[in-house]
Amino acid sequence: MAKAPGISEQTTPPFNILILAQSGKLEQQALILTASLRASSPRWQGRLIVAEPLPEGAWGGHQTAISPAHRALLTEMGTEITPFTARHFGAAYPHGNKIEALALLPGGEPFLFLDSDTLITGELADLAIDFTRPSASMRREGTWPHPPLYGPGYGEIWRSMYRRFGLDYETTLDLSQPDEHWERYLYFNAGWFFGADPAEFHRRFLSWALAVRDEPQDELANQVLDPWLDQTVLPLVIHSLGGGRPGPELTGLDGDVTCHYRNLPLLYARESDRVIEVLEQATAPNRIKQVLREWFPARKLIYQGKGRDKIRPLFAGAPLPSQERPIRQVLKKTDWWLV
């Protein structure tokens, strides 16, 4: 039988997975991710490390601890819950957790970071990942930068970023895209990314993100960096480590093997029937249901069937919009934007 796109006859060596979890929505999503990983990828070998920010440092004054019920179940399913102290981002910029948490991973061991709102839908062990050539998710929209009317444009903004950190800019361009079109420039969604050495990845990601945040160059004067700071710096880190856009061997990520669904209403609105089946089967065991049904979106959409009965029909019979915003608008208008 032929392999699906993005699946290789050569299996990838063992690698570690890093996700984030803390009190609230993230612990719920981490539970779903872990359950789907164990159900869909039984041959994957590696450590699943759950980074938990402590309520101190940049998270001081905030409740971050994973609940006892979630902690027990995540541990039972083989995760390693590892606390860390956020020093630089924390509550002011939660996306920075992924930058700081990379320090938890063992140096020199290949890693894959996954946003917690990810569903594992296939066998990770079958992916042909070349960790020496880092890459990241291309399931993104043109969210950054937003060039002002009278400049600087996309090219000038991105060129200034590469020049600042001593990197070659021209080799990052997708010349099949027209000048000043956002897809011409190296830009990722930070929902997944990987590399060969998390220690070096962390060092560059943290150093450059702090530099851009604290002292943005003149070309960024009109740019908003929150919440896109991580995605602004990620292309620079990946390019500096010899990586770039993912090739066809990685189509399983954001394809047949993983699904970055963002939130449960969006999952029911736009993902395939197979993704929904994986979600509902992975969360069906009683030990998972007893914990997860306390979360209102899961109780309504998964266990009471409202995702299939109410959200799915809203988007049936017509092509989905290419952008997420119109989908969100429909969900909000119909009171199904449960987050």
Buried (B, 14 or more C-beta within 10 A) or exposed (E): EEEEEBBBEEBBEEBBBBBBBBBEBBBBBBBBBBBBBBBBBEEBEBBBBBBBBBBBBBBEEBEBBBBEBBBEBBBEBEBEBBBBBBBBBBBEBBBBBBBBBBBBBEEEBBBBBBBBBBBBBBBBBBBBBBBEBBBBBBBBEEBBBEBEEEEBBBBEBBBBBBEBBEBEBEEBBEEEEEEEEBBBBBBBBBBBBBBBBBBBBBBBBBBBBBBBBEEBEEBBEBBEBEEBBBBBBBBBBBBBBEBBBBEEBBBBBBBBBBBBBBBBBBBBBBBEEEBBEBBBEBBEEEEBBEBBBEBEBBBBBBBEEBBBEBBBEBBEEEEEBEEBEEBBEBBEEEEBBBE
